[in-house]
Amino acid sequence: MTDSPLLDATTAAERTSLAWQRTGLAMVVTGALLVHTQVGAGALRPLSGVVLVAAGVVAAALVAPLRYRTVLRRVDAQRSPLGGAAVVGACLVVCAATVTTAITLLVG
Amino acid sequence: MRAVDGTGRTGFRGRRAPPLREVGTDPDYRFTLANERTFLAWLRTALGLVAGGAALASLLPGFGPQPLRLGLAALLLALALLISVGSYRRWERAERALRLRKPLPSGILPRIVASGLAVAVLATLLLVLLDLRS
């Protein structure tokens, strides 16, 4: 039972899902801080924070559980659980939030 | 011109490396998942630096001399940008190496981040000391 491949897959999938959840929470917290620090300076300014909060909710509430199921399904089917789209999406969101934060806080 | 060798490098003429799924063979799924978690850990590091930079730039108006405070915020945000771009590059290159059964590429991101953070810590110390004196 201990060397059952599926048992191993569940823990690995769970760790990955939890990592997505933590990342989503970090996005929500950072996004909330961005909304707070940029409030009251034009209508568009809180946008990057709002986008980051929304992305964090999606990552923690949708990507995390979806990733868990996808990983188990792919491993069960002997296929690689490569998560390219989620990785690219998360990276783009954080890049965009970083750039807009730098522009609004330091240049604007 | 160097031929595309599948390791993620491109030749001098800027030809793109082939897509990940078409390179090599599927590795042990645990390596793929560990690589994804490492990517996410880098991303959280970048988010923490964004939060720190934003807080420094606008939540602490009277904290130390303004040029130093804003300079430190700019350094944190620059590191965050480097990490968020570098995190994807590292994920991509590591996955490529896994699929080709090659050793993992080392990369310079950890070195850049460690030296950048060392400078940031020294600047923070200076900021605190200058803030205490005034």
gemmi code that builds the backbone of each chain (N, CA, C; Angstrom):
import gemmi

chains = {
    "A": [
        ("MET", (0.831, -1.204, 0.000), (0.000, 0.000, 0.000), (0.871, 1.262, 0.000)),
        ("THR", (1.986, 1.209, 0.760), (2.804, 2.425, 0.852), (3.491, 2.751, -0.467)),
        ("ASP", (3.750, 1.735, -1.319), (4.393, 2.052, -2.584), (3.382, 2.126, -3.733)),
        ("SER", (2.129, 2.283, -3.392), (1.125, 2.478, -4.434), (1.374, 3.807, -5.141)),
        ("PRO", (1.466, 3.813, -6.469), (1.760, 5.061, -7.180), (0.690, 6.123, -6.968)),
        ("LEU", (-0.568, 5.702, -6.825), (-1.629, 6.693, -6.675), (-1.527, 7.397, -5.319)),
        ("LEU", (-1.156, 6.644, -4.277), (-0.996, 7.250, -2.953), (0.076, 8.324, -3.003)),
        ("ASP", (1.167, 8.024, -3.700), (2.244, 8.997, -3.851), (1.759, 10.208, -4.638)),
        ("ALA", (0.982, 9.950, -5.678), (0.504, 11.041, -6.522), (-0.406, 11.979, -5.747)),
        ("THR", (-1.227, 11.437, -4.841), (-2.143, 12.322, -4.118), (-1.377, 13.321, -3.256)),
        ("THR", (-0.312, 12.860, -2.579), (0.423, 13.812, -1.733), (1.149, 14.847, -2.595)),
        ("ALA", (1.747, 14.397, -3.698), (2.454, 15.350, -4.565), (1.468, 16.351, -5.165)),
        ("ALA", (0.296, 15.840, -5.586), (-0.718, 16.733, -6.152), (-1.236, 17.697, -5.088)),
        ("GLU", (-1.353, 17.200, -3.857), (-1.849, 18.045, -2.774), (-0.855, 19.168, -2.457)),
        ("ARG", (0.442, 18.817, -2.419), (1.450, 19.858, -2.171), (1.413, 20.922, -3.259)),
        ("THR", (1.256, 20.486, -4.501), (1.218, 21.442, -5.603), (-0.029, 22.318, -5.505)),
        ("SER", (-1.150, 21.680, -5.164), (-2.392, 22.442, -5.012), (-2.264, 23.471, -3.883)),
        ("LEU", (-1.649, 23.048, -2.780), (-1.465, 23.980, -1.660), (-0.529, 25.128, -2.034)),
        ("ALA", (0.476, 24.829, -2.867), (1.388, 25.888, -3.314), (0.622, 26.921, -4.143)),
        ("TRP", (-0.304, 26.448, -4.982), (-1.142, 27.385, -5.743), (-2.010, 28.208, -4.802)),
        ("GLN", (-2.537, 27.535, -3.769), (-3.390, 28.236, -2.801), (-2.605, 29.341, -2.078)),
        ("ARG", (-1.399, 29.005, -1.624), (-0.557, 30.008, -0.950), (-0.244, 31.163, -1.880)),
        ("THR", (0.076, 30.839, -3.130), (0.402, 31.891, -4.086), (-0.809, 32.783, -4.309)),
        ("GLY", (-2.011, 32.165, -4.411), (-3.229, 32.949, -4.567), (-3.454, 33.870, -3.382)),
        ("LEU", (-3.242, 33.345, -2.173), (-3.410, 34.176, -0.978), (-2.410, 35.328, -0.970)),
        ("ALA", (-1.167, 35.041, -1.377), (-0.160, 36.108, -1.442), (-0.578, 37.174, -2.448)),
        ("MET", (-1.203, 36.736, -3.566), (-1.693, 37.705, -4.550), (-2.801, 38.564, -3.952)),
        ("VAL", (-3.725, 37.938, -3.218), (-4.833, 38.695, -2.617), (-4.297, 39.736, -1.636)),
        ("VAL", (-3.372, 39.301, -0.772), (-2.831, 40.213, 0.237), (-2.077, 41.371, -0.425)),
        ("THR", (-1.189, 41.026, -1.369), (-0.417, 42.068, -2.053), (-1.340, 42.988, -2.839)),
        ("GLY", (-2.338, 42.405, -3.511), (-3.282, 43.214, -4.262), (-4.052, 44.172, -3.365)),
        ("ALA", (-4.463, 43.677, -2.187), (-5.180, 44.544, -1.242), (-4.290, 45.708, -0.816)),
        ("LEU", (-3.004, 45.407, -0.584), (-2.069, 46.473, -0.208), (-1.926, 47.484, -1.345)),
        ("LEU", (-1.868, 46.994, -2.586), (-1.741, 47.902, -3.738), (-2.974, 48.783, -3.861)),
        ("VAL", (-4.163, 48.187, -3.666), (-5.389, 48.982, -3.708), (-5.324, 50.068, -2.635)),
        ("HIS", (-4.882, 49.686, -1.447), (-4.816, 50.625, -0.337), (-3.829, 51.762, -0.612)),
        ("THR", (-2.643, 51.416, -1.147), (-1.625, 52.445, -1.319), (-1.885, 53.349, -2.507)),
        ("GLN", (-2.720, 52.919, -3.446), (-2.924, 53.732, -4.643), (-4.296, 54.381, -4.680)),
        ("VAL", (-5.055, 54.227, -3.589), (-6.417, 54.758, -3.568), (-6.408, 56.282, -3.605)),
        ("GLY", (-7.407, 56.860, -4.256), (-7.597, 58.297, -4.223), (-6.703, 59.054, -5.179)),
        ("ALA", (-6.112, 58.372, -6.153), (-5.238, 59.059, -7.093), (-5.647, 58.727, -8.519)),
        ("GLY", (-6.879, 59.022, -8.861), (-7.344, 58.736, -10.213), (-8.062, 57.402, -10.259)),
        ("ALA", (-8.991, 57.287, -11.229), (-9.871, 56.113, -11.266), (-9.134, 54.846, -11.666)),
        ("LEU", (-8.097, 54.988, -12.504), (-7.447, 53.793, -13.039), (-6.393, 53.220, -12.099)),
        ("ARG", (-5.954, 54.017, -11.131), (-4.815, 53.605, -10.335), (-5.013, 52.339, -9.519)),
        ("PRO", (-6.194, 52.146, -8.886), (-6.315, 50.908, -8.089), (-6.441, 49.660, -8.963)),
        ("LEU", (-6.415, 49.836, -10.293), (-6.696, 48.721, -11.199), (-5.743, 47.540, -11.002)),
        ("SER", (-4.425, 47.836, -10.905), (-3.474, 46.724, -10.819), (-3.712, 45.920, -9.540)),
        ("GLY", (-4.058, 46.626, -8.441), (-4.360, 45.917, -7.206), (-5.603, 45.062, -7.331)),
        ("VAL", (-6.635, 45.618, -7.972), (-7.894, 44.881, -8.147), (-7.661, 43.637, -9.004)),
        ("VAL", (-6.878, 43.805, -10.081), (-6.570, 42.669, -10.954), (-5.817, 41.595, -10.169)),
        ("LEU", (-4.876, 42.028, -9.329), (-4.087, 41.067, -8.554), (-4.966, 40.313, -7.551)),
        ("VAL", (-5.889, 41.040, -6.889), (-6.807, 40.371, -5.957), (-7.662, 39.343, -6.700)),
        ("ALA", (-8.197, 39.764, -7.862), (-9.037, 38.848, -8.640), (-8.252, 37.620, -9.078)),
        ("ALA", (-7.005, 37.844, -9.546), (-6.169, 36.724, -9.978), (-5.868, 35.794, -8.804)),
        ("GLY", (-5.676, 36.393, -7.618), (-5.402, 35.584, -6.435), (-6.587, 34.711, -6.061)),
        ("VAL", (-7.786, 35.293, -6.161), (-8.991, 34.505, -5.869), (-9.116, 33.354, -6.854)),
        ("VAL", (-8.860, 33.637, -8.135), (-8.919, 32.584, -9.154), (-7.885, 31.493, -8.855)),
        ("ALA", (-6.658, 31.908, -8.516), (-5.592, 30.930, -8.256), (-5.929, 30.053, -7.050)),
        ("ALA", (-6.414, 30.682, -5.970), (-6.656, 29.922, -4.736), (-7.938, 29.105, -4.810)),
        ("ALA", (-8.973, 29.665, -5.455), (-10.281, 29.004, -5.414), (-10.562, 28.139, -6.639)),
        ("LEU", (-9.897, 28.435, -7.768), (-10.171, 27.652, -8.980), (-8.971, 26.825, -9.434)),
        ("VAL", (-7.816, 27.491, -9.612), (-6.655, 26.773, -10.137), (-6.218, 25.677, -9.172)),
        ("ALA", (-6.152, 26.010, -7.865), (-5.653, 25.032, -6.885), (-6.447, 23.716, -6.910)),
        ("PRO", (-7.778, 23.748, -6.743), (-8.514, 22.480, -6.776), (-8.518, 21.822, -8.157)),
        ("LEU", (-8.567, 22.664, -9.217), (-8.561, 22.110, -10.572), (-7.240, 21.393, -10.862)),
        ("ARG", (-6.158, 22.019, -10.402), (-4.824, 21.451, -10.623), (-4.710, 20.091, -9.923)),
        ("TYR", (-5.281, 20.014, -8.716), (-5.237, 18.749, -7.960), (-5.864, 17.629, -8.784)),
        ("ARG", (-7.057, 17.909, -9.308), (-7.762, 16.867, -10.076), (-7.041, 16.556, -11.383)),
        ("THR", (-6.562, 17.611, -12.069), (-5.883, 17.389, -13.350), (-4.631, 16.547, -13.168)),
        ("VAL", (-3.850, 16.871, -12.115), (-2.613, 16.129, -11.877), (-2.927, 14.652, -11.650)),
        ("LEU", (-3.916, 14.356, -10.801), (-4.253, 12.958, -10.525), (-4.715, 12.248, -11.798)),
        ("ARG", (-5.517, 12.942, -12.588), (-6.034, 12.336, -13.814), (-4.886, 12.036, -14.790)),
        ("ARG", (-3.990, 13.022, -14.977), (-2.883, 12.836, -15.920), (-1.938, 11.739, -15.442)),
        ("VAL", (-1.617, 11.736, -14.152), (-0.693, 10.722, -13.637), (-1.310, 9.339, -13.791)),
        ("ASP", (-2.603, 9.262, -13.532), (-3.320, 7.999, -13.676), (-3.255, 7.503, -15.127)),
        ("ALA", (-3.263, 8.452, -16.075), (-3.225, 8.100, -17.494), (-1.792, 8.030, -18.023)),
        ("GLN", (-0.807, 8.017, -17.103), (0.616, 7.917, -17.489), (1.052, 9.084, -18.381)),
        ("ARG", (0.460, 10.249, -18.129), (0.882, 11.415, -18.920), (1.491, 12.459, -17.998)),
        ("SER", (2.321, 13.335, -18.593), (2.987, 14.352, -17.784), (1.986, 15.413, -17.323)),
        ("PRO", (1.983, 15.759, -16.015), (1.042, 16.782, -15.522), (1.567, 18.197, -15.729)),
        ("LEU", (2.115, 18.460, -16.927), (2.693, 19.769, -17.205), (1.619, 20.854, -17.140)),
        ("GLY", (1.855, 21.890, -16.333), (0.840, 22.929, -16.151), (1.227, 24.245, -16.800)),
        ("GLY", (1.439, 24.222, -18.094), (1.972, 25.398, -18.775), (1.111, 26.647, -18.707)),
        ("ALA", (-0.196, 26.505, -18.992), (-1.056, 27.698, -19.082), (-1.148, 28.421, -17.744)),
        ("ALA", (-1.327, 27.660, -16.655), (-1.438, 28.277, -15.332), (-0.133, 28.985, -14.962)),
        ("VAL", (0.988, 28.345, -15.300), (2.293, 28.941, -14.984), (2.474, 30.261, -15.734)),
        ("VAL", (2.186, 30.240, -17.047), (2.331, 31.460, -17.845), (1.390, 32.547, -17.325)),
        ("GLY", (0.134, 32.170, -17.035), (-0.837, 33.148, -16.551), (-0.406, 33.795, -15.250)),
        ("ALA", (0.016, 32.969, -14.277), (0.424, 33.504, -12.981), (1.625, 34.424, -13.145)),
        ("CYS", (2.552, 34.025, -14.007), (3.753, 34.829, -14.216), (3.392, 36.183, -14.828)),
        ("LEU", (2.502, 36.172, -15.821), (2.104, 37.424, -16.468), (1.423, 38.360, -15.477)),
        ("VAL", (0.549, 37.806, -14.626), (-0.164, 38.632, -13.651), (0.820, 39.327, -12.714)),
        ("VAL", (1.800, 38.557, -12.206), (2.745, 39.141, -11.259), (3.650, 40.165, -11.957)),
        ("CYS", (4.078, 39.851, -13.191), (4.897, 40.815, -13.950), (4.129, 42.127, -14.134)),
        ("ALA", (2.875, 42.016, -14.570), (2.077, 43.219, -14.824), (1.884, 44.013, -13.540)),
        ("ALA", (1.604, 43.321, -12.430), (1.394, 44.020, -11.158), (2.673, 44.739, -10.730)),
        ("THR", (3.826, 44.085, -10.935), (5.097, 44.700, -10.544), (5.365, 45.959, -11.357)),
        ("VAL", (5.173, 45.854, -12.673), (5.453, 47.002, -13.538), (4.520, 48.170, -13.219)),
        ("THR", (3.210, 47.888, -13.085), (2.279, 48.993, -12.822), (2.538, 49.606, -11.447)),
        ("THR", (2.924, 48.781, -10.472), (3.245, 49.324, -9.158), (4.436, 50.262, -9.245)),
        ("ALA", (5.479, 49.817, -9.949), (6.674, 50.658, -10.090), (6.320, 51.976, -10.770)),
        ("ILE", (5.484, 51.904, -11.822), (5.143, 53.123, -12.561), (4.304, 54.067, -11.706)),
        ("THR", (3.250, 53.542, -11.068), (2.345, 54.440, -10.334), (3.000, 55.006, -9.071)),
        ("LEU", (3.839, 54.205, -8.404), (4.377, 54.678, -7.135), (5.645, 55.503, -7.294)),
        ("LEU", (6.462, 55.160, -8.266), (7.767, 55.811, -8.353), (7.833, 56.880, -9.437)),
        ("VAL", (7.134, 56.631, -10.555), (7.202, 57.597, -11.646), (6.009, 58.549, -11.590)),
        ("GLY", (4.804, 57.979, -11.442), (3.577, 58.777, -11.493), (3.354, 59.643, -10.272)),
    ],
    "B": [
        ("MET", (26.411, 30.666, -36.343), (25.087, 30.427, -35.754), (25.029, 29.035, -35.134)),
        ("ARG", (24.473, 29.009, -33.945), (24.384, 27.741, -33.238), (23.032, 27.096, -33.528)),
        ("ALA", (23.039, 25.803, -33.746), (21.766, 25.129, -34.016), (20.941, 25.042, -32.736)),
        ("VAL", (19.635, 25.000, -32.896), (18.764, 24.826, -31.737), (18.965, 23.417, -31.192)),
        ("ASP", (19.351, 23.319, -29.929), (19.675, 21.995, -29.392), (18.612, 21.493, -28.418)),
        ("GLY", (17.511, 22.228, -28.313), (16.430, 21.748, -27.451), (16.610, 22.088, -25.990)),
        ("THR", (17.719, 22.734, -25.600), (17.928, 23.043, -24.194), (17.371, 24.403, -23.832)),
        ("GLY", (16.647, 25.025, -24.754), (16.046, 26.313, -24.436), (16.872, 27.462, -24.979)),
        ("ARG", (18.092, 27.169, -25.479), (18.885, 28.234, -26.075), (18.420, 28.441, -27.508)),
        ("THR", (18.563, 29.665, -27.942), (18.255, 29.930, -29.343), (19.538, 30.319, -30.050)),
        ("GLY", (19.571, 30.099, -31.341), (20.746, 30.442, -32.118), (20.871, 31.945, -32.271)),
        ("PHE", (21.920, 32.383, -32.918), (22.162, 33.814, -33.056), (21.101, 34.481, -33.912)),
        ("ARG", (20.471, 33.702, -34.787), (19.441, 34.306, -35.628), (18.096, 34.392, -34.904)),
        ("GLY", (18.089, 34.020, -33.635), (16.892, 34.198, -32.824), (15.811, 33.168, -33.069)),
        ("ARG", (16.192, 31.968, -33.532), (15.156, 30.962, -33.724), (14.667, 30.446, -32.380)),
        ("ARG", (13.360, 30.249, -32.268), (12.792, 29.810, -30.995), (13.058, 28.326, -30.783)),
        ("ALA", (13.228, 27.959, -29.481), (13.352, 26.548, -29.148), (11.992, 25.885, -29.359)),
        ("PRO", (11.959, 24.584, -29.665), (10.672, 23.910, -29.873), (9.849, 23.904, -28.586)),
        ("PRO", (8.498, 23.829, -28.698), (7.631, 23.823, -27.514), (7.988, 22.678, -26.565)),
        ("LEU", (7.739, 22.924, -25.268), (8.138, 21.973, -24.223), (7.667, 20.546, -24.490)),
        ("ARG", (6.390, 20.408, -24.858), (5.826, 19.059, -24.979), (6.452, 18.253, -26.116)),
        ("GLU", (7.062, 18.964, -27.065), (7.650, 18.262, -28.214), (9.104, 17.877, -27.968)),
        ("VAL", (9.630, 18.251, -26.799), (11.036, 17.999, -26.498), (11.146, 16.750, -25.637)),
        ("GLY", (12.046, 15.846, -25.991), (12.341, 14.690, -25.155), (11.130, 13.839, -24.833)),
        ("THR", (11.155, 13.232, -23.620), (10.055, 12.373, -23.190), (9.555, 12.821, -21.824)),
        ("ASP", (8.322, 12.411, -21.474), (7.748, 12.805, -20.197), (8.637, 12.342, -19.043)),
        ("PRO", (9.024, 13.260, -18.134), (9.825, 12.850, -16.973), (8.922, 12.307, -15.861)),
        ("ASP", (9.532, 11.843, -14.783), (8.793, 11.451, -13.572), (7.894, 12.628, -13.158)),
        ("TYR", (6.600, 12.354, -12.955), (5.665, 13.453, -12.686), (6.035, 14.235, -11.432)),
        ("ARG", (6.732, 13.575, -10.486), (7.089, 14.281, -9.247), (8.073, 15.417, -9.518)),
        ("PHE", (8.966, 15.209, -10.498), (9.914, 16.271, -10.851), (9.177, 17.452, -11.460)),
        ("THR", (8.205, 17.153, -12.337), (7.423, 18.216, -12.961), (6.681, 19.035, -11.909)),
        ("LEU", (6.090, 18.323, -10.931), (5.331, 19.032, -9.892), (6.263, 19.824, -8.978)),
        ("ALA", (7.420, 19.248, -8.655), (8.379, 19.974, -7.812), (8.852, 21.236, -8.534)),
        ("ASN", (9.065, 21.127, -9.833), (9.478, 22.286, -10.623), (8.405, 23.373, -10.589)),
        ("GLU", (7.146, 22.956, -10.686), (6.037, 23.921, -10.638), (5.971, 24.604, -9.263)),
        ("ARG", (6.172, 23.830, -8.202), (6.134, 24.433, -6.858), (7.292, 25.394, -6.646)),
        ("THR", (8.454, 25.061, -7.218), (9.589, 25.979, -7.111), (9.281, 27.287, -7.826)),
        ("PHE", (8.664, 27.175, -8.995), (8.242, 28.378, -9.724), (7.306, 29.222, -8.861)),
        ("LEU", (6.329, 28.554, -8.221), (5.362, 29.295, -7.408), (6.039, 29.946, -6.202)),
        ("ALA", (7.050, 29.274, -5.646), (7.772, 29.864, -4.514), (8.505, 31.131, -4.951)),
        ("TRP", (9.107, 31.110, -6.137), (9.745, 32.322, -6.665), (8.719, 33.423, -6.863)),
        ("LEU", (7.548, 33.044, -7.364), (6.504, 34.036, -7.609), (6.055, 34.696, -6.296)),
        ("ARG", (5.946, 33.883, -5.249), (5.572, 34.458, -3.945), (6.656, 35.384, -3.424)),
        ("THR", (7.920, 35.033, -3.682), (9.016, 35.923, -3.293), (8.864, 37.271, -3.989)),
        ("ALA", (8.551, 37.231, -5.298), (8.358, 38.472, -6.039), (7.193, 39.273, -5.455)),
        ("LEU", (6.095, 38.580, -5.107), (4.926, 39.276, -4.541), (5.289, 39.936, -3.213)),
        ("GLY", (6.087, 39.240, -2.399), (6.519, 39.824, -1.125), (7.332, 41.086, -1.348)),
        ("LEU", (8.194, 41.072, -2.364), (9.013, 42.251, -2.656), (8.145, 43.400, -3.171)),
        ("VAL", (7.125, 43.083, -3.979), (6.200, 44.125, -4.446), (5.505, 44.766, -3.249)),
        ("ALA", (5.040, 43.921, -2.323), (4.364, 44.450, -1.132), (5.304, 45.351, -0.336)),
        ("GLY", (6.551, 44.886, -0.155), (7.525, 45.690, 0.583), (7.806, 47.016, -0.119)),
        ("GLY", (7.985, 46.955, -1.444), (8.264, 48.172, -2.192), (7.111, 49.153, -2.138)),
        ("ALA", (5.884, 48.636, -2.289), (4.711, 49.511, -2.259), (4.549, 50.148, -0.882)),
        ("ALA", (4.772, 49.348, 0.172), (4.645, 49.879, 1.531), (5.673, 50.976, 1.771)),
        ("LEU", (6.926, 50.739, 1.353), (7.986, 51.731, 1.538), (7.687, 53.018, 0.779)),
        ("ALA", (7.168, 52.873, -0.437), (6.980, 54.042, -1.286), (5.817, 54.906, -0.841)),
        ("SER", (4.795, 54.300, -0.196), (3.632, 55.159, 0.067), (2.992, 55.012, 1.438)),
        ("LEU", (3.393, 54.019, 2.231), (2.749, 53.893, 3.549), (3.566, 54.552, 4.664)),
        ("LEU", (4.844, 54.856, 4.378), (5.714, 55.367, 5.435), (6.306, 56.712, 5.036)),
        ("PRO", (5.469, 57.758, 4.903), (5.939, 59.020, 4.331), (7.069, 59.679, 5.126)),
        ("GLY", (7.115, 59.526, 6.444), (8.133, 60.243, 7.211), (9.340, 59.400, 7.576)),
        ("PHE", (9.454, 58.216, 6.983), (10.465, 57.251, 7.408), (11.794, 57.503, 6.696)),
        ("GLY", (12.758, 58.085, 7.398), (14.083, 58.320, 6.832), (14.066, 59.337, 5.702)),
        ("PRO", (15.246, 59.613, 5.121), (15.299, 60.541, 3.987), (14.591, 59.965, 2.756)),
        ("GLN", (13.790, 60.834, 2.129), (12.930, 60.331, 1.044), (13.689, 59.691, -0.124)),
        ("PRO", (14.820, 60.285, -0.576), (15.506, 59.654, -1.725), (15.958, 58.231, -1.422)),
        ("LEU", (16.475, 58.010, -0.212), (16.928, 56.668, 0.147), (15.746, 55.708, 0.231)),
        ("ARG", (14.643, 56.190, 0.825), (13.452, 55.344, 0.969), (12.892, 54.948, -0.396)),
        ("LEU", (12.792, 55.933, -1.296), (12.262, 55.626, -2.632), (13.250, 54.786, -3.437)),
        ("GLY", (14.561, 55.030, -3.216), (15.561, 54.214, -3.902), (15.462, 52.763, -3.494)),
        ("LEU", (15.261, 52.544, -2.186), (15.111, 51.176, -1.689), (13.846, 50.530, -2.262)),
        ("ALA", (12.754, 51.313, -2.311), (11.511, 50.784, -2.900), (11.739, 50.411, -4.357)),
        ("ALA", (12.483, 51.262, -5.078), (12.766, 50.968, -6.494), (13.593, 49.701, -6.615)),
        ("LEU", (14.569, 49.508, -5.709), (15.394, 48.293, -5.752), (14.532, 47.051, -5.523)),
        ("LEU", (13.631, 47.128, -4.530), (12.766, 45.970, -4.255), (11.870, 45.657, -5.449)),
        ("LEU", (11.330, 46.711, -6.083), (10.448, 46.481, -7.235), (11.242, 45.950, -8.430)),
        ("ALA", (12.485, 46.432, -8.596), (13.316, 45.923, -9.693), (13.637, 44.449, -9.469)),
        ("LEU", (13.951, 44.092, -8.227), (14.210, 42.674, -7.919), (12.957, 41.842, -8.183)),
        ("ALA", (11.802, 42.386, -7.802), (10.544, 41.664, -8.019), (10.320, 41.412, -9.503)),
        ("LEU", (10.648, 42.406, -10.329), (10.465, 42.236, -11.772), (11.431, 41.175, -12.314)),
        ("LEU", (12.697, 41.259, -11.872), (13.685, 40.260, -12.297), (13.230, 38.858, -11.913)),
        ("ILE", (12.725, 38.718, -10.683), (12.318, 37.393, -10.215), (11.108, 36.902, -10.988)),
        ("SER", (10.124, 37.794, -11.213), (8.903, 37.304, -11.864), (9.173, 36.915, -13.310)),
        ("VAL", (10.079, 37.635, -13.983), (10.448, 37.213, -15.341), (11.325, 35.964, -15.268)),
        ("GLY", (12.312, 35.990, -14.342), (13.245, 34.871, -14.228), (12.588, 33.585, -13.775)),
        ("SER", (11.515, 33.698, -12.966), (10.871, 32.483, -12.460), (10.330, 31.644, -13.616)),
        ("TYR", (9.747, 32.292, -14.610), (9.223, 31.541, -15.751), (10.363, 30.921, -16.552)),
        ("ARG", (11.418, 31.716, -16.781), (12.576, 31.204, -17.524), (13.152, 29.959, -16.848)),
        ("ARG", (13.290, 30.053, -15.526), (13.854, 28.914, -14.793), (12.950, 27.698, -14.891)),
        ("TRP", (11.632, 27.924, -14.728), (10.673, 26.813, -14.822), (10.785, 26.138, -16.189)),
        ("GLU", (10.811, 26.970, -17.231), (10.836, 26.475, -18.601), (12.110, 25.689, -18.871)),
        ("ARG", (13.249, 26.256, -18.476), (14.532, 25.592, -18.746), (14.684, 24.324, -17.924)),
        ("ALA", (14.194, 24.337, -16.677), (14.293, 23.141, -15.834), (13.428, 22.023, -16.416)),
        ("GLU", (12.207, 22.381, -16.862), (11.316, 21.365, -17.418), (11.914, 20.774, -18.702)),
        ("ARG", (12.530, 21.648, -19.500), (13.187, 21.199, -20.726), (14.308, 20.214, -20.394)),
        ("ALA", (15.116, 20.571, -19.390), (16.223, 19.690, -18.998), (15.690, 18.355, -18.479)),
        ("LEU", (14.580, 18.405, -17.701), (13.987, 17.168, -17.186), (13.548, 16.269, -18.334)),
        ("ARG", (12.923, 16.877, -19.338), (12.417, 16.084, -20.460), (13.552, 15.503, -21.287)),
        ("LEU", (14.700, 16.185, -21.304), (15.846, 15.704, -22.078), (16.792, 14.859, -21.230)),
        ("ARG", (16.400, 14.589, -19.951), (17.266, 13.820, -19.032), (18.628, 14.467, -18.902)),
        ("LYS", (18.671, 15.785, -18.850), (19.930, 16.501, -18.699), (20.000, 17.087, -17.292)),
        ("PRO", (21.219, 17.454, -16.837), (21.308, 18.100, -15.524), (20.566, 19.435, -15.524)),
        ("LEU", (20.013, 19.802, -14.375), (19.256, 21.045, -14.296), (20.184, 22.235, -14.490)),
        ("PRO", (19.758, 23.222, -15.290), (20.584, 24.425, -15.451), (20.624, 25.217, -14.150)),
        ("SER", (21.751, 25.853, -13.869), (21.850, 26.554, -12.580), (21.272, 27.965, -12.666)),
        ("GLY", (21.685, 28.750, -13.650), (21.121, 30.084, -13.772), (21.705, 31.058, -12.773)),
        ("ILE", (21.515, 32.358, -13.032), (22.135, 33.356, -12.160), (21.112, 34.041, -11.264)),
        ("LEU", (19.834, 33.653, -11.361), (18.798, 34.337, -10.581), (19.071, 34.313, -9.068)),
        ("PRO", (19.415, 33.145, -8.473), (19.669, 33.155, -7.038), (20.789, 34.108, -6.641)),
        ("ARG", (21.841, 34.173, -7.483), (22.950, 35.074, -7.161), (22.513, 36.530, -7.211)),
        ("ILE", (21.770, 36.876, -8.266), (21.290, 38.259, -8.396), (20.403, 38.618, -7.209)),
        ("VAL", (19.474, 37.713, -6.874), (18.524, 38.008, -5.796), (19.249, 38.114, -4.454)),
        ("ALA", (20.219, 37.205, -4.211), (20.947, 37.252, -2.942), (21.734, 38.551, -2.824)),
        ("SER", (22.435, 38.962, -3.901), (23.204, 40.209, -3.793), (22.275, 41.404, -3.698)),
        ("GLY", (21.188, 41.389, -4.476), (20.241, 42.492, -4.406), (19.629, 42.637, -3.030)),
        ("LEU", (19.289, 41.504, -2.420), (18.683, 41.560, -1.089), (19.702, 41.997, -0.044)),
        ("ALA", (20.978, 41.609, -0.237), (22.017, 42.061, 0.694), (22.104, 43.584, 0.659)),
        ("VAL", (22.091, 44.162, -0.543), (22.103, 45.623, -0.673), (20.856, 46.214, -0.015)),
        ("ALA", (19.699, 45.559, -0.242), (18.444, 46.065, 0.324), (18.484, 46.053, 1.850)),
        ("VAL", (19.075, 44.993, 2.425), (19.162, 44.917, 3.888), (20.049, 46.034, 4.422)),
        ("LEU", (21.203, 46.272, 3.770), (22.095, 47.352, 4.196), (21.394, 48.706, 4.081)),
        ("ALA", (20.671, 48.912, 2.968), (19.953, 50.174, 2.785), (18.879, 50.349, 3.860)),
        ("THR", (18.218, 49.232, 4.220), (17.197, 49.302, 5.271), (17.829, 49.691, 6.604)),
        ("LEU", (18.983, 49.084, 6.897), (19.695, 49.409, 8.133), (20.033, 50.897, 8.171)),
        ("LEU", (20.568, 51.400, 7.047), (20.918, 52.813, 6.954), (19.679, 53.682, 7.147)),
        ("LEU", (18.571, 53.255, 6.526), (17.313, 54.002, 6.626), (16.842, 54.083, 8.084)),
        ("VAL", (16.922, 52.952, 8.781), (16.493, 52.920, 10.182), (17.386, 53.828, 11.029)),
        ("LEU", (18.707, 53.739, 10.799), (19.638, 54.555, 11.584), (19.401, 56.044, 11.340)),
        ("LEU", (19.241, 56.427, 10.064), (19.001, 57.831, 9.741), (17.672, 58.296, 10.302)),
        ("ASP", (16.686, 57.382, 10.324), (15.369, 57.735, 10.856), (15.437, 57.965, 12.360)),
        ("LEU", (16.266, 57.161, 13.052), (16.395, 57.299, 14.500), (17.071, 58.623, 14.860)),
        ("ARG", (18.038, 59.051, 14.039), (18.791, 60.268, 14.340), (17.961, 61.520, 14.159)),
        ("SER", (17.034, 61.493, 13.191), (16.276, 62.716, 12.916), (15.099, 62.871, 13.853)),
    ],
}
model = gemmi.Model(1)
for chain_id, residues in chains.items():
    chain = gemmi.Chain(chain_id)
    for i, (resn, *xyz) in enumerate(residues, 1):
        res = gemmi.Residue()
        res.name, res.seqid = resn, gemmi.SeqId(i, " ")
        for name, pos in zip(("N", "CA", "C"), xyz):
            atom = gemmi.Atom()
            atom.name, atom.element = name, gemmi.Element(name[0])
            atom.pos, atom.b_iso = gemmi.Position(*pos), 0.0
            res.add_atom(atom)
        chain.add_residue(res)
    model.add_chain(chain)
structure = gemmi.Structure()
structure.add_model(model)
structure.setup_entities()
